[in-house]
Amino acid sequence: MMLQKLIEHEPDRVTELYAWVLDGNDAARRVYQRLGFVFTGERQPLPTSPGRMEERLVLRIGSDRGRG
């Protein structure tokens, strides 16, 4: 899996991965949550369509994992 390869390539440097999910994209939300991502509570308008919102997720890696 691509995430695992990234983590393995730079294990001491990669501590967090971020993703943005568009409101209403429940399938993407489920995928990210199954991978261990959690919602940060941060929201922003979609840059290309300011009437739509997206929400930020984070995957914490290593000893920080699960915090937040």
PDB file as gemmi writes it, atoms N, CA and C in Angstrom:
CRYST1    1.000    1.000    1.000  90.00  90.00  90.00 P 1                      
ATOM      1  N   MET A   1       0.839  -1.168   0.000  1.00  0.00           N  
ATOM      2  CA  MET A   1       0.000   0.000   0.000  1.00  0.00           C  
ATOM      3  C   MET A   1       0.892   1.241   0.000  1.00  0.00           C  
ATOM      4  N   MET A   2       0.447   2.267  -0.649  1.00  0.00           N  
ATOM      5  CA  MET A   2       1.242   3.482  -0.814  1.00  0.00           C  
ATOM      6  C   MET A   2       1.570   4.161   0.524  1.00  0.00           C  
ATOM      7  N   LEU A   3       0.611   4.231   1.435  1.00  0.00           N  
ATOM      8  CA  LEU A   3       0.878   4.860   2.731  1.00  0.00           C  
ATOM      9  C   LEU A   3       1.979   4.133   3.477  1.00  0.00           C  
ATOM     10  N   GLN A   4       1.936   2.824   3.466  1.00  0.00           N  
ATOM     11  CA  GLN A   4       2.947   2.029   4.159  1.00  0.00           C  
ATOM     12  C   GLN A   4       4.327   2.268   3.562  1.00  0.00           C  
ATOM     13  N   LYS A   5       4.416   2.351   2.246  1.00  0.00           N  
ATOM     14  CA  LYS A   5       5.708   2.596   1.588  1.00  0.00           C  
ATOM     15  C   LYS A   5       6.263   3.957   1.981  1.00  0.00           C  
ATOM     16  N   LEU A   6       5.409   4.971   2.045  1.00  0.00           N  
ATOM     17  CA  LEU A   6       5.853   6.296   2.445  1.00  0.00           C  
ATOM     18  C   LEU A   6       6.388   6.275   3.868  1.00  0.00           C  
ATOM     19  N   ILE A   7       5.680   5.629   4.754  1.00  0.00           N  
ATOM     20  CA  ILE A   7       6.090   5.541   6.150  1.00  0.00           C  
ATOM     21  C   ILE A   7       7.408   4.784   6.277  1.00  0.00           C  
ATOM     22  N   GLU A   8       7.557   3.705   5.538  1.00  0.00           N  
ATOM     23  CA  GLU A   8       8.785   2.906   5.584  1.00  0.00           C  
ATOM     24  C   GLU A   8       9.965   3.668   5.002  1.00  0.00           C  
ATOM     25  N   HIS A   9       9.713   4.494   3.985  1.00  0.00           N  
ATOM     26  CA  HIS A   9      10.796   5.223   3.308  1.00  0.00           C  
ATOM     27  C   HIS A   9      11.422   6.282   4.212  1.00  0.00           C  
ATOM     28  N   GLU A  10      10.622   6.958   5.001  1.00  0.00           N  
ATOM     29  CA  GLU A  10      11.101   8.020   5.884  1.00  0.00           C  
ATOM     30  C   GLU A  10      10.537   7.830   7.299  1.00  0.00           C  
ATOM     31  N   PRO A  11      10.865   6.726   7.971  1.00  0.00           N  
ATOM     32  CA  PRO A  11      10.215   6.418   9.250  1.00  0.00           C  
ATOM     33  C   PRO A  11      10.456   7.449  10.348  1.00  0.00           C  
ATOM     34  N   ASP A  12      11.585   8.134  10.340  1.00  0.00           N  
ATOM     35  CA  ASP A  12      11.868   9.113  11.383  1.00  0.00           C  
ATOM     36  C   ASP A  12      11.374  10.507  11.030  1.00  0.00           C  
ATOM     37  N   ARG A  13      11.023  10.715   9.776  1.00  0.00           N  
ATOM     38  CA  ARG A  13      10.620  12.047   9.343  1.00  0.00           C  
ATOM     39  C   ARG A  13       9.116  12.186   9.157  1.00  0.00           C  
ATOM     40  N   VAL A  14       8.447  11.102   8.828  1.00  0.00           N  
ATOM     41  CA  VAL A  14       7.009  11.168   8.601  1.00  0.00           C  
ATOM     42  C   VAL A  14       6.309  10.880   9.921  1.00  0.00           C  
ATOM     43  N   THR A  15       5.688  11.917  10.489  1.00  0.00           N  
ATOM     44  CA  THR A  15       4.989  11.741  11.762  1.00  0.00           C  
ATOM     45  C   THR A  15       3.484  11.908  11.605  1.00  0.00           C  
ATOM     46  N   GLU A  16       3.066  12.607  10.556  1.00  0.00           N  
ATOM     47  CA  GLU A  16       1.639  12.813  10.310  1.00  0.00           C  
ATOM     48  C   GLU A  16       1.381  12.864   8.813  1.00  0.00           C  
ATOM     49  N   LEU A  17       0.238  12.321   8.424  1.00  0.00           N  
ATOM     50  CA  LEU A  17      -0.237  12.440   7.046  1.00  0.00           C  
ATOM     51  C   LEU A  17      -1.605  13.107   7.101  1.00  0.00           C  
ATOM     52  N   TYR A  18      -1.875  13.987   6.139  1.00  0.00           N  
ATOM     53  CA  TYR A  18      -3.139  14.711   6.111  1.00  0.00           C  
ATOM     54  C   TYR A  18      -3.902  14.429   4.828  1.00  0.00           C  
ATOM     55  N   ALA A  19      -5.205  14.515   4.936  1.00  0.00           N  
ATOM     56  CA  ALA A  19      -6.080  14.371   3.773  1.00  0.00           C  
ATOM     57  C   ALA A  19      -7.270  15.311   3.970  1.00  0.00           C  
ATOM     58  N   TRP A  20      -7.817  15.779   2.871  1.00  0.00           N  
ATOM     59  CA  TRP A  20      -9.034  16.592   2.893  1.00  0.00           C  
ATOM     60  C   TRP A  20     -10.129  15.795   2.217  1.00  0.00           C  
ATOM     61  N   VAL A  21     -11.315  15.776   2.823  1.00  0.00           N  
ATOM     62  CA  VAL A  21     -12.452  15.034   2.265  1.00  0.00           C  
ATOM     63  C   VAL A  21     -13.615  16.001   2.080  1.00  0.00           C  
ATOM     64  N   LEU A  22     -14.186  15.963   0.901  1.00  0.00           N  
ATOM     65  CA  LEU A  22     -15.310  16.814   0.556  1.00  0.00           C  
ATOM     66  C   LEU A  22     -16.561  16.367   1.291  1.00  0.00           C  
ATOM     67  N   ASP A  23     -17.321  17.326   1.827  1.00  0.00           N  
ATOM     68  CA  ASP A  23     -18.600  17.002   2.460  1.00  0.00           C  
ATOM     69  C   ASP A  23     -19.441  16.154   1.510  1.00  0.00           C  
ATOM     70  N   GLY A  24     -20.043  15.125   2.035  1.00  0.00           N  
ATOM     71  CA  GLY A  24     -20.887  14.244   1.236  1.00  0.00           C  
ATOM     72  C   GLY A  24     -20.154  13.061   0.634  1.00  0.00           C  
ATOM     73  N   ASN A  25     -18.827  13.041   0.718  1.00  0.00           N  
ATOM     74  CA  ASN A  25     -18.057  11.925   0.166  1.00  0.00           C  
ATOM     75  C   ASN A  25     -17.874  10.866   1.253  1.00  0.00           C  
ATOM     76  N   ASP A  26     -18.980  10.214   1.590  1.00  0.00           N  
ATOM     77  CA  ASP A  26     -18.974   9.244   2.681  1.00  0.00           C  
ATOM     78  C   ASP A  26     -18.082   8.042   2.410  1.00  0.00           C  
ATOM     79  N   ALA A  27     -17.956   7.640   1.164  1.00  0.00           N  
ATOM     80  CA  ALA A  27     -17.093   6.499   0.829  1.00  0.00           C  
ATOM     81  C   ALA A  27     -15.637   6.830   1.167  1.00  0.00           C  
ATOM     82  N   ALA A  28     -15.183   8.020   0.819  1.00  0.00           N  
ATOM     83  CA  ALA A  28     -13.806   8.418   1.125  1.00  0.00           C  
ATOM     84  C   ALA A  28     -13.606   8.516   2.634  1.00  0.00           C  
ATOM     85  N   ARG A  29     -14.601   9.052   3.341  1.00  0.00           N  
ATOM     86  CA  ARG A  29     -14.512   9.149   4.797  1.00  0.00           C  
ATOM     87  C   ARG A  29     -14.291   7.767   5.411  1.00  0.00           C  
ATOM     88  N   ARG A  30     -15.055   6.797   4.966  1.00  0.00           N  
ATOM     89  CA  ARG A  30     -14.940   5.435   5.513  1.00  0.00           C  
ATOM     90  C   ARG A  30     -13.565   4.834   5.218  1.00  0.00           C  
ATOM     91  N   VAL A  31     -13.072   5.045   4.010  1.00  0.00           N  
ATOM     92  CA  VAL A  31     -11.753   4.508   3.653  1.00  0.00           C  
ATOM     93  C   VAL A  31     -10.682   5.100   4.553  1.00  0.00           C  
ATOM     94  N   TYR A  32     -10.670   6.416   4.666  1.00  0.00           N  
ATOM     95  CA  TYR A  32      -9.650   7.059   5.505  1.00  0.00           C  
ATOM     96  C   TYR A  32      -9.775   6.621   6.960  1.00  0.00           C  
ATOM     97  N   GLN A  33     -10.983   6.519   7.471  1.00  0.00           N  
ATOM     98  CA  GLN A  33     -11.158   6.093   8.857  1.00  0.00           C  
ATOM     99  C   GLN A  33     -10.682   4.656   9.062  1.00  0.00           C  
ATOM    100  N   ARG A  34     -10.926   3.784   8.095  1.00  0.00           N  
ATOM    101  CA  ARG A  34     -10.422   2.400   8.213  1.00  0.00           C  
ATOM    102  C   ARG A  34      -8.901   2.361   8.230  1.00  0.00           C  
ATOM    103  N   LEU A  35      -8.268   3.331   7.571  1.00  0.00           N  
ATOM    104  CA  LEU A  35      -6.807   3.395   7.555  1.00  0.00           C  
ATOM    105  C   LEU A  35      -6.238   4.019   8.833  1.00  0.00           C  
ATOM    106  N   GLY A  36      -7.119   4.531   9.692  1.00  0.00           N  
ATOM    107  CA  GLY A  36      -6.669   5.104  10.953  1.00  0.00           C  
ATOM    108  C   GLY A  36      -6.693   6.618  11.021  1.00  0.00           C  
ATOM    109  N   PHE A  37      -7.124   7.282   9.951  1.00  0.00           N  
ATOM    110  CA  PHE A  37      -7.228   8.737   9.967  1.00  0.00           C  
ATOM    111  C   PHE A  37      -8.359   9.150  10.904  1.00  0.00           C  
ATOM    112  N   VAL A  38      -8.197  10.310  11.545  1.00  0.00           N  
ATOM    113  CA  VAL A  38      -9.239  10.895  12.384  1.00  0.00           C  
ATOM    114  C   VAL A  38      -9.474  12.333  11.941  1.00  0.00           C  
ATOM    115  N   PHE A  39     -10.674  12.815  12.180  1.00  0.00           N  
ATOM    116  CA  PHE A  39     -11.011  14.172  11.790  1.00  0.00           C  
ATOM    117  C   PHE A  39     -10.400  15.164  12.765  1.00  0.00           C  
ATOM    118  N   THR A  40      -9.875  16.265  12.226  1.00  0.00           N  
ATOM    119  CA  THR A  40      -9.228  17.289  13.052  1.00  0.00           C  
ATOM    120  C   THR A  40     -10.219  18.354  13.511  1.00  0.00           C  
ATOM    121  N   GLY A  41     -11.374  18.421  12.883  1.00  0.00           N  
ATOM    122  CA  GLY A  41     -12.330  19.480  13.169  1.00  0.00           C  
ATOM    123  C   GLY A  41     -12.121  20.706  12.291  1.00  0.00           C  
ATOM    124  N   GLU A  42     -11.035  20.700  11.527  1.00  0.00           N  
ATOM    125  CA  GLU A  42     -10.743  21.823  10.630  1.00  0.00           C  
ATOM    126  C   GLU A  42     -11.547  21.675   9.341  1.00  0.00           C  
ATOM    127  N   ARG A  43     -12.211  22.754   8.965  1.00  0.00           N  
ATOM    128  CA  ARG A  43     -13.017  22.766   7.740  1.00  0.00           C  
ATOM    129  C   ARG A  43     -12.639  23.996   6.922  1.00  0.00           C  
ATOM    130  N   GLN A  44     -12.816  23.889   5.614  1.00  0.00           N  
ATOM    131  CA  GLN A  44     -12.548  25.030   4.742  1.00  0.00           C  
ATOM    132  C   GLN A  44     -13.394  24.911   3.484  1.00  0.00           C  
ATOM    133  N   PRO A  45     -13.637  26.046   2.830  1.00  0.00           N  
ATOM    134  CA  PRO A  45     -14.334  25.989   1.547  1.00  0.00           C  
ATOM    135  C   PRO A  45     -13.436  25.305   0.508  1.00  0.00           C  
ATOM    136  N   LEU A  46     -14.029  24.567  -0.381  1.00  0.00           N  
ATOM    137  CA  LEU A  46     -13.288  23.952  -1.478  1.00  0.00           C  
ATOM    138  C   LEU A  46     -12.751  25.078  -2.361  1.00  0.00           C  
ATOM    139  N   PRO A  47     -11.441  25.146  -2.597  1.00  0.00           N  
ATOM    140  CA  PRO A  47     -10.868  26.266  -3.351  1.00  0.00           C  
ATOM    141  C   PRO A  47     -11.502  26.494  -4.727  1.00  0.00           C  
ATOM    142  N   THR A  48     -11.865  25.424  -5.400  1.00  0.00           N  
ATOM    143  CA  THR A  48     -12.431  25.570  -6.748  1.00  0.00           C  
ATOM    144  C   THR A  48     -13.935  25.768  -6.749  1.00  0.00           C  
ATOM    145  N   SER A  49     -14.565  25.613  -5.582  1.00  0.00           N  
ATOM    146  CA  SER A  49     -16.013  25.763  -5.467  1.00  0.00           C  
ATOM    147  C   SER A  49     -16.340  26.200  -4.040  1.00  0.00           C  
ATOM    148  N   PRO A  50     -16.175  27.498  -3.730  1.00  0.00           N  
ATOM    149  CA  PRO A  50     -16.298  27.979  -2.357  1.00  0.00           C  
ATOM    150  C   PRO A  50     -17.637  27.689  -1.672  1.00  0.00           C  
ATOM    151  N   GLY A  51     -18.657  27.323  -2.415  1.00  0.00           N  
ATOM    152  CA  GLY A  51     -19.933  26.967  -1.810  1.00  0.00           C  
ATOM    153  C   GLY A  51     -19.939  25.583  -1.192  1.00  0.00           C  
ATOM    154  N   ARG A  52     -18.890  24.814  -1.434  1.00  0.00           N  
ATOM    155  CA  ARG A  52     -18.773  23.457  -0.882  1.00  0.00           C  
ATOM    156  C   ARG A  52     -17.667  23.439   0.159  1.00  0.00           C  
ATOM    157  N   MET A  53     -17.803  22.554   1.131  1.00  0.00           N  
ATOM    158  CA  MET A  53     -16.839  22.484   2.223  1.00  0.00           C  
ATOM    159  C   MET A  53     -16.097  21.147   2.216  1.00  0.00           C  
ATOM    160  N   GLU A  54     -14.884  21.183   2.756  1.00  0.00           N  
ATOM    161  CA  GLU A  54     -14.105  19.968   2.941  1.00  0.00           C  
ATOM    162  C   GLU A  54     -13.560  19.962   4.364  1.00  0.00           C  
ATOM    163  N   GLU A  55     -13.278  18.748   4.852  1.00  0.00           N  
ATOM    164  CA  GLU A  55     -12.820  18.575   6.222  1.00  0.00           C  
ATOM    165  C   GLU A  55     -11.479  17.859   6.234  1.00  0.00           C  
ATOM    166  N   ARG A  56     -10.604  18.272   7.131  1.00  0.00           N  
ATOM    167  CA  ARG A  56      -9.247  17.732   7.215  1.00  0.00           C  
ATOM    168  C   ARG A  56      -9.194  16.527   8.146  1.00  0.00           C  
ATOM    169  N   LEU A  57      -8.428  15.517   7.725  1.00  0.00           N  
ATOM    170  CA  LEU A  57      -8.164  14.330   8.533  1.00  0.00           C  
ATOM    171  C   LEU A  57      -6.667  14.201   8.740  1.00  0.00           C  
ATOM    172  N   VAL A  58      -6.285  13.506   9.800  1.00  0.00           N  
ATOM    173  CA  VAL A  58      -4.871  13.289  10.084  1.00  0.00           C  
ATOM    174  C   VAL A  58      -4.663  11.829  10.477  1.00  0.00           C  
ATOM    175  N   LEU A  59      -3.523  11.301  10.051  1.00  0.00           N  
ATOM    176  CA  LEU A  59      -3.063   9.988  10.499  1.00  0.00           C  
ATOM    177  C   LEU A  59      -1.751  10.238  11.218  1.00  0.00           C  
ATOM    178  N   ARG A  60      -1.730   9.986  12.516  1.00  0.00           N  
ATOM    179  CA  ARG A  60      -0.510  10.157  13.301  1.00  0.00           C  
ATOM    180  C   ARG A  60       0.247   8.840  13.307  1.00  0.00           C  
ATOM    181  N   ILE A  61       1.557   8.958  13.123  1.00  0.00           N  
ATOM    182  CA  ILE A  61       2.398   7.772  12.952  1.00  0.00           C  
ATOM    183  C   ILE A  61       3.386   7.687  14.107  1.00  0.00           C  
ATOM    184  N   GLY A  62       3.666   6.493  14.545  1.00  0.00           N  
ATOM    185  CA  GLY A  62       4.651   6.291  15.608  1.00  0.00           C  
ATOM    186  C   GLY A  62       4.066   6.555  16.977  1.00  0.00           C  
ATOM    187  N   SER A  63       4.879   7.121  17.873  1.00  0.00           N  
ATOM    188  CA  SER A  63       4.466   7.286  19.269  1.00  0.00           C  
ATOM    189  C   SER A  63       3.340   8.297  19.425  1.00  0.00           C  
ATOM    190  N   ASP A  64       3.170   9.196  18.470  1.00  0.00           N  
ATOM    191  CA  ASP A  64       2.101  10.195  18.552  1.00  0.00           C  
ATOM    192  C   ASP A  64       0.768   9.668  18.059  1.00  0.00           C  
ATOM    193  N   ARG A  65       0.745   8.484  17.516  1.00  0.00           N  
ATOM    194  CA  ARG A  65      -0.463   7.952  16.898  1.00  0.00           C  
ATOM    195  C   ARG A  65      -1.607   7.874  17.909  1.00  0.00           C  
ATOM    196  N   GLY A  66      -2.774   8.324  17.458  1.00  0.00           N  
ATOM    197  CA  GLY A  66      -3.967   8.249  18.278  1.00  0.00           C  
ATOM    198  C   GLY A  66      -4.226   9.492  19.098  1.00  0.00           C  
ATOM    199  N   ARG A  67      -3.266  10.378  19.201  1.00  0.00           N  
ATOM    200  CA  ARG A  67      -3.498  11.618  19.942  1.00  0.00           C  
ATOM    201  C   ARG A  67      -4.260  12.593  19.072  1.00  0.00           C  
ATOM    202  N   GLY A  68      -5.059  13.459  19.728  1.00  0.00           N  
ATOM    203  CA  GLY A  68      -5.719  14.516  18.983  1.00  0.00           C  
ATOM    204  C   GLY A  68      -7.098  14.263  18.826  1.00  0.00           C  
TER     205      GLY A  68                                                      
END                                                                             
